[in-house]
Amino acid sequence: MMKIALAQFNATVGDLVGNTDRIIALIEAARRDGADVLLVPELSIAGYPPEDLLLRPSFYAACEVQLDRLLDAADDVTLIVGHPQQIGHERFNAVTVMRDGNYLGRGQKLVLPNNEVFDECRYFSPGASPCVFEQRNHDGSIVTIGVPICEDIWHIEPAAEAADLGAQILLVPNASPYHLGKEGVRHEIVRQRIEETGLPIVYCNWVGGQDELVFDGGSFAMNRRGEVVAQLPMFEAATRIIEFADGDLLAGQIAPALSEDATVYQALVLATRDYLLKNRFPGAIIGLSGGIDSALTLAIAVDALGADKVRAVMMPSRYTAQISLDDSREMVRRLGVQYDEISIEPMYEAFTGALAGQFAGLPADTTEENLQSRIRGVILMALSNKTGRLVLTTGNKSEMTTGYATLYGDMAGGYAVLKDIAKTLVYRLSSYRNTVSDVIPERIITRPPSAELRDNQVDQDSLPPYDILDAIMARYVEGNQSIADIIAAGFNEADVLRVVKLLKVNEYKRRQAAIGARITPRGFGKDWRYPVTNGFLA
């Protein structure tokens, strides 16, 4: 019998001492539970992704100091820990195995991902062979363990090589960020490696938010038949003891599965909480409008931080409907957050008066609409500066795609909670949140969306219906389909061209937008690198 402590925990990139403290606490807990081996995620000491910290030699030296601390702490438990390693002029994504003051093995990542949100080829050299070591357990048995690192398990060669070197089981440290459908993809990839090698696999993942990435945990163990026999919960730190006997993993505890809407909502809550807390912001400020985007953002912020850390500000104008005021007041009553109303009318009149000579003879247009939005942005940022709280922007992915947002207005803020959430998904998440507890007034969900920047305005005056817009966006942005492909799939040519042209001409806005959690397979962040100056459209 070999007992494996599988530990997914929430680290902070660059907090080497704090991350190591957490690992030492996990060692102590594993020892109390009688574990033989403790497996923690990829680059556990550094956090993931360290990005250009990996270009600083002092970063590697500081990680080595913490590695020495772990060597002293790993008594009576074998620790498999990830860390960056520098050897001469080469840098590696490495893993070290230690116990009782001795190193039992070391290895480097063989396959370096350089796609989507990953750019490890910028920092690391590939290793030569996987880490394989002999583990002597408390009962006297010896098990040969292979340790492929994250991307290695997505390819046949590292796992096959570990099997050829005698591995009887694969323990895999990972830093696999969440996106919709990712959990099922991981299971399928691991199942393929099991079919090819005949070896059971234990998969350990990070949990927590790191800038725009969200790590969902969901660490699991899969036996030689490709069955999930143990799984940790999603979006929370957890440890489980996984048992290995007679060449296979035994059945253990499996966390309840979550619905798709629940996983997205929890991802947004975790990302928002960690961004503010890890960056030491004392709270959040949100501009309420009476619309669904700001309502959902407020609900997420309260779930992430607590009502006492969230302040909502309603900034009505002559175009604000009474029901927007009524619904906003009702929602803040339900949530119990601090709420203020600040009319923008005096400031709007001052601006339009000052500009009257410049605008003489010109019709009113989006200039006056954007002016209202920018006044609101100034108010929110002033409150942020005075209190230290972070402004959360409320725009969604549909608006970011089409540029239906105002620079230095509703885009002003430090974190964009809904940046990768399509408008149709905003509605789904709002309805989901109300199944947990009724916090968003139903009228906010059912009324037609409007920016309320002019009389009788609705979003569909300027945009295609959101179900059509979002479907085109998903195909073009996330599916990388061409204009011709999307039209061939049955979409109206004029709608497709309109959406794609809006996407292209608003790249400059997206470059200036706050970061936000990546939820889909492709968001407007690390994995979207289109040129601003661009003559191509197809």
C-alpha positions as CSV (number, residue, x, y, z in Angstrom):
1,M,0.0,0.0,0.0
2,M,1.3,3.5,-0.9
3,K,-0.6,6.5,0.3
4,I,-0.4,9.6,-1.8
5,A,-1.4,13.0,-0.4
6,L,-2.8,14.9,-3.4
7,A,-2.8,18.6,-2.6
8,Q,-4.2,21.4,-4.7
9,F,-3.5,24.8,-3.0
10,N,-3.7,28.5,-3.8
11,A,-0.4,30.2,-4.2
12,T,0.7,33.7,-5.1
13,V,3.2,34.1,-7.9
14,G,6.5,35.5,-6.5
15,D,5.6,34.9,-2.9
16,L,8.3,32.3,-2.5
17,V,8.3,32.3,1.3
18,G,4.5,32.2,1.6
19,N,4.2,29.5,-1.0
20,T,6.9,27.4,0.8
21,D,5.1,28.0,4.1
22,R,2.0,26.5,2.6
23,I,3.9,23.5,1.3
24,I,5.5,22.9,4.7
25,A,2.0,23.0,6.3
26,L,0.9,20.4,3.7
27,I,3.9,18.2,4.5
28,E,3.0,18.3,8.2
29,A,-0.7,17.4,7.4
30,A,0.4,14.6,5.1
31,R,2.7,13.2,7.8
32,R,-0.2,13.2,10.3
33,D,-2.4,11.4,7.7
34,G,0.3,8.7,7.3
35,A,1.0,9.6,3.7
36,D,4.1,8.1,1.9
37,V,4.2,10.8,-0.8
38,L,3.0,14.4,-1.1
39,L,2.3,15.7,-4.6
40,V,1.8,19.4,-5.1
41,P,1.3,21.4,-8.4
42,E,3.8,22.5,-11.1
43,L,6.2,25.3,-10.1
44,S,4.8,25.2,-6.5
45,I,7.5,27.4,-5.0
46,A,7.2,30.1,-7.6
47,G,3.5,30.0,-8.4
48,Y,2.3,29.9,-12.0
49,P,2.9,31.6,-14.4
50,P,5.9,33.6,-13.2
51,E,6.3,35.2,-16.6
52,D,9.3,37.5,-16.9
53,L,10.4,36.9,-13.3
54,L,11.9,33.8,-14.9
55,L,14.4,36.1,-16.7
56,R,15.9,37.3,-13.4
57,P,18.8,35.1,-12.1
58,S,18.0,36.3,-8.6
59,F,14.6,34.6,-8.9
60,Y,16.2,31.2,-9.3
61,A,18.6,31.8,-6.4
62,A,15.6,32.8,-4.2
63,C,13.7,29.6,-5.2
64,E,16.8,27.5,-4.3
65,V,16.7,29.0,-0.8
66,Q,13.1,27.8,-0.3
67,L,14.0,24.4,-1.8
68,D,16.5,24.0,1.0
69,R,13.8,24.8,3.5
70,L,11.7,22.1,2.1
71,L,14.6,19.6,2.2
72,D,14.7,20.2,5.9
73,A,11.0,19.9,6.4
74,A,10.3,16.7,4.3
75,D,10.8,14.2,7.1
76,D,9.1,10.8,6.8
77,V,7.2,12.0,3.7
78,T,8.4,12.0,0.1
79,L,7.8,15.5,-1.4
80,I,7.4,16.0,-5.1
81,V,7.8,19.8,-5.6
82,G,8.0,21.9,-8.8
83,H,10.3,24.9,-9.1
84,P,12.3,26.8,-11.8
85,Q,15.9,25.7,-12.1
86,Q,18.9,27.3,-13.7
87,I,21.9,25.3,-14.8
88,G,24.6,27.4,-16.4
89,H,22.9,29.5,-19.0
90,E,19.9,27.2,-19.4
91,R,16.6,27.5,-17.4
92,F,14.2,24.6,-16.8
93,N,10.7,24.0,-15.5
94,A,11.8,21.4,-12.9
95,V,10.7,19.0,-10.3
96,T,12.6,17.7,-7.3
97,V,11.9,14.7,-5.2
98,M,13.1,14.8,-1.6
99,R,12.8,13.0,1.7
100,D,14.6,12.9,5.1
101,G,17.2,15.4,3.9
102,N,18.0,13.6,0.7
103,Y,17.3,14.2,-2.9
104,L,15.7,11.1,-4.5
105,G,15.3,12.5,-8.0
106,R,15.2,15.5,-10.2
107,G,13.8,16.1,-13.7
108,Q,12.8,18.8,-16.1
109,K,9.7,19.3,-18.2
110,L,10.2,17.8,-21.7
111,V,7.5,19.4,-23.7
112,L,7.1,23.2,-23.4
113,P,3.7,24.6,-24.3
114,N,3.9,27.7,-26.6
115,N,0.2,28.2,-27.5
116,E,-2.9,29.8,-26.1
117,V,-1.9,31.4,-22.8
118,F,1.4,29.6,-22.6
119,D,4.8,30.9,-23.7
120,E,7.2,28.6,-21.9
121,C,9.6,28.5,-24.8
122,R,10.4,32.1,-24.0
123,Y,11.8,31.1,-20.6
124,F,12.8,27.4,-20.5
125,S,14.8,24.8,-22.3
126,P,13.2,21.3,-22.6
127,G,14.5,18.6,-20.4
128,A,16.2,15.4,-21.7
129,S,14.2,12.7,-19.8
130,P,11.4,12.4,-17.3
131,C,11.9,12.1,-13.6
132,V,11.6,8.4,-12.5
133,F,12.5,7.4,-8.9
134,E,12.1,4.5,-6.5
135,Q,9.8,5.2,-3.5
136,R,10.2,3.2,-0.3
137,N,6.9,3.2,1.6
138,H,6.1,2.9,5.3
139,D,5.1,-0.7,4.9
140,G,8.4,-1.6,3.3
141,S,7.1,-1.8,-0.3
142,I,9.0,-0.2,-3.1
143,V,7.2,1.5,-6.0
144,T,8.8,3.1,-9.1
145,I,7.2,6.5,-9.8
146,G,7.3,8.6,-13.0
147,V,6.8,12.3,-12.8
148,P,5.8,13.9,-16.1
149,I,5.2,17.6,-15.7
150,C,1.9,19.1,-17.0
151,E,2.3,19.4,-20.8
152,D,4.3,16.2,-20.8
153,I,1.1,14.2,-20.1
154,W,-0.6,15.7,-23.2
155,H,2.0,13.9,-25.4
156,I,2.7,10.2,-25.6
157,E,6.5,10.2,-25.5
158,P,7.2,11.4,-21.9
159,A,4.7,9.0,-20.4
160,A,5.9,6.1,-22.6
161,E,9.5,6.9,-21.7
162,A,8.7,6.9,-18.0
163,A,7.0,3.5,-18.4
164,D,10.1,2.2,-20.3
165,L,12.2,3.3,-17.3
166,G,10.1,1.1,-15.1
167,A,7.5,3.4,-13.7
168,Q,4.5,1.7,-12.1
169,I,2.4,4.8,-11.7
170,L,2.6,8.4,-13.0
171,L,2.2,11.4,-10.6
172,V,1.7,14.6,-12.6
173,P,2.1,18.1,-11.2
174,N,0.1,20.6,-13.3
175,A,-0.7,24.3,-13.8
176,S,-3.7,23.9,-16.0
177,P,-5.9,27.0,-16.2
178,Y,-9.7,26.8,-16.5
179,H,-11.8,27.4,-19.5
180,L,-15.2,26.1,-20.4
181,G,-15.1,22.3,-21.0
182,K,-11.5,22.0,-19.8
183,E,-12.2,19.3,-17.1
184,G,-13.5,16.9,-19.6
185,V,-10.5,17.5,-22.0
186,R,-8.1,16.7,-19.1
187,H,-9.9,13.5,-18.3
188,E,-9.8,12.4,-21.9
189,I,-6.1,13.2,-22.4
190,V,-5.1,11.3,-19.2
191,R,-7.3,8.4,-20.3
192,Q,-5.4,8.2,-23.6
193,R,-2.0,8.0,-21.7
194,I,-3.4,5.2,-19.5
195,E,-4.5,3.2,-22.6
196,E,-1.0,3.7,-24.1
197,T,1.1,2.9,-21.1
198,G,-1.2,0.8,-18.9
199,L,-0.2,2.9,-15.9
200,P,-2.6,4.7,-13.4
201,I,-2.2,8.4,-13.2
202,V,-2.6,11.0,-10.4
203,Y,-3.1,14.5,-11.7
204,C,-2.5,17.5,-9.4
205,N,-3.6,21.0,-10.4
206,W,-3.4,24.5,-9.0
207,V,-6.4,26.3,-7.7
208,G,-6.8,30.1,-7.6
209,G,-6.8,33.3,-9.6
210,Q,-3.6,34.7,-11.1
211,D,-4.3,37.9,-13.1
212,E,-6.4,36.8,-16.0
213,L,-6.0,33.1,-15.4
214,V,-8.2,31.0,-13.2
215,F,-7.0,27.6,-11.9
216,D,-9.9,25.4,-11.1
217,G,-8.3,22.6,-9.1
218,G,-10.3,19.5,-9.8
219,S,-7.3,17.3,-9.2
220,F,-8.0,13.6,-9.8
221,A,-6.8,10.0,-9.8
222,M,-7.6,7.6,-12.7
223,N,-7.0,3.9,-12.5
224,R,-5.6,1.5,-15.1
225,R,-9.1,1.1,-16.6
226,G,-9.4,4.8,-17.3
227,E,-11.9,5.4,-14.5
228,V,-11.8,8.4,-12.2
229,V,-11.5,6.9,-8.7
230,A,-11.0,10.1,-6.8
231,Q,-11.5,13.8,-7.5
232,L,-11.0,16.9,-5.5
233,P,-13.5,19.8,-5.6
234,M,-13.3,22.6,-8.1
235,F,-12.3,26.2,-7.1
236,E,-11.2,25.4,-3.6
237,A,-8.0,24.3,-1.9
238,A,-8.2,20.7,-0.8
239,T,-6.1,17.6,0.0
240,R,-7.1,13.9,-0.3
241,I,-5.3,10.7,0.5
242,I,-5.1,8.5,-2.7
243,E,-4.3,4.8,-2.1
244,F,-2.2,2.7,-4.5
245,A,-2.1,-1.1,-4.0
246,D,-1.4,-4.1,-6.2
247,G,-0.4,-2.0,-9.2
248,D,-3.5,0.2,-9.3
249,L,-5.3,3.1,-7.6
250,L,-8.1,2.3,-5.2
251,A,-11.5,4.0,-5.1
252,G,-11.7,7.1,-3.1
253,Q,-13.8,10.2,-2.6
254,I,-15.2,12.0,-5.7
255,A,-16.3,15.6,-5.3
256,P,-19.8,16.4,-6.7
257,A,-19.9,17.6,-10.3
258,L,-20.9,21.2,-10.9
259,S,-23.2,22.5,-13.7
260,E,-21.6,24.5,-16.5
261,D,-23.1,27.8,-15.2
262,A,-22.0,27.0,-11.7
263,T,-18.4,26.4,-12.8
264,V,-18.3,29.7,-14.7
265,Y,-19.8,31.6,-11.8
266,Q,-17.4,30.1,-9.3
267,A,-14.5,30.8,-11.6
268,L,-15.5,34.5,-11.7
269,V,-15.9,34.7,-7.9
270,L,-12.5,33.1,-7.3
271,A,-10.7,35.2,-9.9
272,T,-12.2,38.4,-8.5
273,R,-11.5,37.5,-4.9
274,D,-7.9,36.6,-5.6
275,Y,-7.1,39.6,-7.8
276,L,-8.2,42.0,-5.1
277,L,-6.9,40.2,-2.1
278,K,-3.6,39.2,-3.5
279,N,-3.0,42.7,-4.7
280,R,-4.1,44.0,-1.3
281,F,-7.0,46.2,-2.4
282,P,-9.3,46.9,0.6
283,G,-12.5,46.5,-1.4
284,A,-14.3,47.2,-4.7
285,I,-16.4,50.0,-6.2
286,I,-19.0,49.3,-8.9
287,G,-21.0,51.7,-11.0
288,L,-24.5,50.5,-11.0
289,S,-26.8,51.3,-13.9
290,G,-29.9,49.3,-13.3
291,G,-28.8,46.9,-16.1
292,I,-27.9,43.3,-16.0
293,D,-24.1,43.6,-16.5
294,S,-23.6,45.8,-13.5
295,A,-26.1,43.7,-11.5
296,L,-24.2,40.5,-12.2
297,T,-20.8,42.2,-11.4
298,L,-22.2,43.4,-8.1
299,A,-23.4,39.9,-7.2
300,I,-20.1,38.3,-8.0
301,A,-18.2,41.0,-6.1
302,V,-20.3,40.5,-3.0
303,D,-19.9,36.7,-3.2
304,A,-16.1,37.1,-3.7
305,L,-15.4,39.8,-1.0
306,G,-18.4,40.1,1.3
307,A,-20.9,42.9,1.3
308,D,-18.8,45.0,3.7
309,K,-16.0,45.3,1.1
310,V,-18.2,46.4,-1.8
311,R,-19.6,49.9,-2.6
312,A,-22.1,50.5,-5.3
313,V,-22.6,53.9,-6.9
314,M,-25.6,54.9,-9.0
315,M,-25.0,58.0,-11.2
316,P,-28.3,58.9,-12.8
317,S,-28.8,61.4,-15.7
318,R,-31.7,62.8,-17.5
319,Y,-31.9,59.6,-19.5
320,T,-32.0,57.2,-16.5
321,A,-35.3,55.4,-16.2
322,Q,-37.0,55.4,-12.9
323,I,-37.1,51.6,-13.0
324,S,-33.3,51.6,-13.2
325,L,-33.2,53.5,-10.0
326,D,-35.8,51.4,-8.3
327,D,-34.2,48.1,-9.4
328,S,-30.7,49.3,-8.3
329,R,-32.0,50.3,-4.9
330,E,-33.8,47.0,-4.5
331,M,-30.7,45.0,-5.3
332,V,-28.4,46.8,-2.9
333,R,-31.1,46.4,-0.2
334,R,-31.0,42.6,-0.8
335,L,-27.2,42.4,-0.8
336,G,-26.6,44.9,2.1
337,V,-23.8,46.9,0.4
338,Q,-23.0,50.5,0.8
339,Y,-24.9,52.5,-1.8
340,D,-24.7,56.1,-3.0
341,E,-26.5,58.1,-5.7
342,I,-24.5,60.9,-7.4
343,S,-26.3,62.7,-10.2
344,I,-24.1,63.5,-13.2
345,E,-26.4,66.3,-14.4
346,P,-24.4,69.3,-12.9
347,M,-21.2,67.9,-14.4
348,Y,-22.8,67.1,-17.8
349,E,-24.3,70.6,-18.0
350,A,-20.9,72.1,-17.2
351,F,-19.1,70.1,-19.9
352,T,-21.7,70.8,-22.6
353,G,-21.8,74.4,-21.7
354,A,-18.0,74.7,-21.9
355,L,-18.0,72.9,-25.3
356,A,-21.1,74.7,-26.7
357,G,-19.0,77.0,-28.9
358,Q,-17.0,74.1,-30.2
359,F,-20.1,72.0,-31.0
360,A,-22.2,74.9,-32.5
361,G,-24.1,73.8,-35.6
362,L,-23.2,70.1,-35.1
363,P,-25.9,67.6,-34.3
364,A,-25.8,65.6,-31.0
365,D,-24.3,62.1,-31.5
366,T,-22.2,59.6,-29.6
367,T,-20.0,62.4,-28.4
368,E,-22.6,63.5,-25.9
369,E,-23.3,59.9,-25.0
370,N,-19.7,59.1,-24.3
371,L,-19.4,62.3,-22.3
372,Q,-21.9,60.9,-19.8
373,S,-20.0,57.7,-19.6
374,R,-16.7,59.5,-19.0
375,I,-18.2,61.7,-16.3
376,R,-19.2,58.5,-14.5
377,G,-15.7,57.1,-15.0
378,V,-14.2,60.2,-13.4
379,I,-16.5,59.9,-10.4
380,L,-15.7,56.2,-9.8
381,M,-11.9,56.7,-10.2
382,A,-12.1,59.7,-7.8
383,L,-13.8,57.5,-5.2
384,S,-11.2,54.8,-5.9
385,N,-8.3,57.2,-5.4
386,K,-9.8,58.5,-2.2
387,T,-10.6,55.1,-0.6
388,G,-8.0,52.8,-2.2
389,R,-10.8,50.5,-3.4
390,L,-10.5,49.0,-6.9
391,V,-13.1,49.9,-9.6
392,L,-14.6,46.8,-11.2
393,T,-15.7,47.5,-14.8
394,T,-18.9,45.9,-15.9
395,G,-18.6,45.4,-19.7
396,N,-19.0,42.0,-21.3
397,K,-17.3,40.1,-24.1
398,S,-19.9,41.0,-26.6
399,E,-19.3,44.7,-26.0
400,M,-15.5,44.2,-26.0
401,T,-15.9,42.5,-29.4
402,T,-17.8,45.3,-31.0
403,G,-16.3,48.2,-29.2
404,Y,-19.7,49.0,-27.6
405,A,-17.9,50.6,-24.7
406,T,-16.4,54.0,-23.9
407,L,-12.6,54.5,-23.4
408,Y,-12.0,56.4,-20.1
409,G,-15.7,55.9,-19.4
410,D,-17.3,52.6,-18.6
411,M,-14.0,51.0,-19.4
412,A,-12.3,52.9,-16.6
413,G,-11.3,50.5,-13.8
414,G,-8.8,48.0,-12.6
415,Y,-10.5,44.6,-13.2
416,A,-13.0,43.6,-15.8
417,V,-15.1,40.8,-14.2
418,L,-17.2,40.0,-17.3
419,K,-14.5,40.6,-19.9
420,D,-14.8,37.0,-21.3
421,I,-18.5,36.5,-20.7
422,A,-20.8,36.9,-23.7
423,K,-24.0,38.8,-23.2
424,T,-26.1,35.7,-23.6
425,L,-24.0,34.0,-20.9
426,V,-24.5,37.1,-18.6
427,Y,-28.2,36.3,-18.7
428,R,-27.7,32.6,-17.9
429,L,-25.3,33.4,-15.0
430,S,-27.8,36.0,-13.6
431,S,-30.6,33.4,-13.6
432,Y,-28.2,30.8,-12.1
433,R,-27.2,33.2,-9.3
434,N,-30.9,33.7,-8.4
435,T,-31.3,29.9,-8.0
436,V,-28.7,30.1,-5.1
437,S,-30.5,33.1,-3.5
438,D,-32.7,35.8,-5.1
439,V,-30.5,38.8,-5.3
440,I,-31.0,40.2,-8.8
441,P,-34.5,41.7,-9.3
442,E,-36.3,39.8,-12.1
443,R,-37.0,43.0,-14.0
444,I,-33.3,43.6,-14.5
445,I,-33.1,40.2,-16.2
446,T,-36.2,40.5,-18.4
447,R,-36.1,44.1,-19.6
448,P,-34.4,45.0,-22.9
449,P,-30.8,46.1,-22.3
450,S,-30.0,49.8,-22.7
451,A,-27.1,52.1,-22.1
452,E,-29.5,54.9,-21.3
453,L,-27.4,57.6,-22.9
454,R,-30.2,59.0,-25.0
455,D,-34.0,58.8,-25.1
456,N,-35.6,55.5,-25.8
457,Q,-32.3,53.8,-26.4
458,V,-31.8,50.0,-26.6
459,D,-28.7,48.0,-27.4
460,Q,-30.2,46.5,-30.5
461,D,-30.3,50.0,-32.1
462,S,-26.6,49.7,-32.6
463,L,-25.9,45.9,-32.5
464,P,-27.3,42.7,-34.0
465,P,-29.5,40.7,-31.6
466,Y,-27.2,39.2,-28.9
467,D,-27.9,35.6,-29.7
468,I,-26.7,36.2,-33.3
469,L,-23.8,38.5,-32.3
470,D,-22.5,36.0,-29.7
471,A,-22.7,33.0,-32.1
472,I,-20.7,34.9,-34.7
473,M,-18.2,36.1,-32.1
474,A,-17.8,32.5,-30.7
475,R,-17.0,31.2,-34.2
476,Y,-14.7,34.0,-35.2
477,V,-12.9,34.7,-31.9
478,E,-12.9,31.3,-30.2
479,G,-13.3,28.9,-33.1
480,N,-10.9,30.9,-35.4
481,Q,-13.4,30.5,-38.3
482,S,-13.2,32.7,-41.4
483,I,-15.9,35.1,-42.5
484,A,-16.7,32.7,-45.4
485,D,-16.9,29.7,-43.0
486,I,-19.4,31.6,-40.8
487,I,-21.6,32.7,-43.7
488,A,-21.5,29.1,-45.0
489,A,-22.8,27.9,-41.7
490,G,-26.0,29.9,-42.3
491,F,-25.4,33.3,-40.8
492,N,-26.5,36.5,-42.6
493,E,-23.6,37.9,-44.6
494,A,-24.3,41.5,-43.5
495,D,-24.4,40.5,-39.8
496,V,-21.1,38.6,-40.1
497,L,-19.3,41.4,-41.9
498,R,-20.7,44.0,-39.4
499,V,-19.5,42.0,-36.3
500,V,-16.0,41.2,-37.8
501,K,-15.5,44.8,-38.9
502,L,-16.4,46.1,-35.5
503,L,-14.0,43.6,-34.0
504,K,-11.2,44.8,-36.2
505,V,-11.6,48.5,-35.8
506,N,-11.9,48.3,-32.0
507,E,-8.7,46.5,-31.3
508,Y,-7.2,49.7,-30.0
509,K,-9.9,49.8,-27.3
510,R,-9.2,46.3,-26.2
511,R,-5.5,47.0,-25.8
512,Q,-6.4,49.7,-23.2
513,A,-9.0,47.6,-21.3
514,A,-8.5,46.2,-17.8
515,I,-7.6,42.6,-17.5
516,G,-10.3,40.1,-16.6
517,A,-10.8,36.4,-16.0
518,R,-10.3,34.0,-19.0
519,I,-13.4,31.8,-19.1
520,T,-13.6,30.6,-22.8
521,P,-11.0,28.8,-24.8
522,R,-9.9,32.2,-26.2
523,G,-10.3,35.5,-24.4
524,F,-9.1,39.0,-25.2
525,G,-6.0,38.6,-23.1
526,K,-2.8,36.6,-23.3
527,D,-4.2,34.4,-26.0
528,W,-5.4,37.3,-28.3
529,R,-2.5,39.1,-30.0
530,Y,-3.9,40.8,-33.0
531,P,-2.2,43.9,-34.4
532,V,-4.0,47.2,-33.8
533,T,-2.8,48.5,-37.2
534,N,-4.2,45.8,-39.5
535,G,-5.3,45.7,-43.1
536,F,-6.5,42.1,-43.2
537,L,-10.1,41.1,-43.0
538,A,-11.3,37.5,-43.7
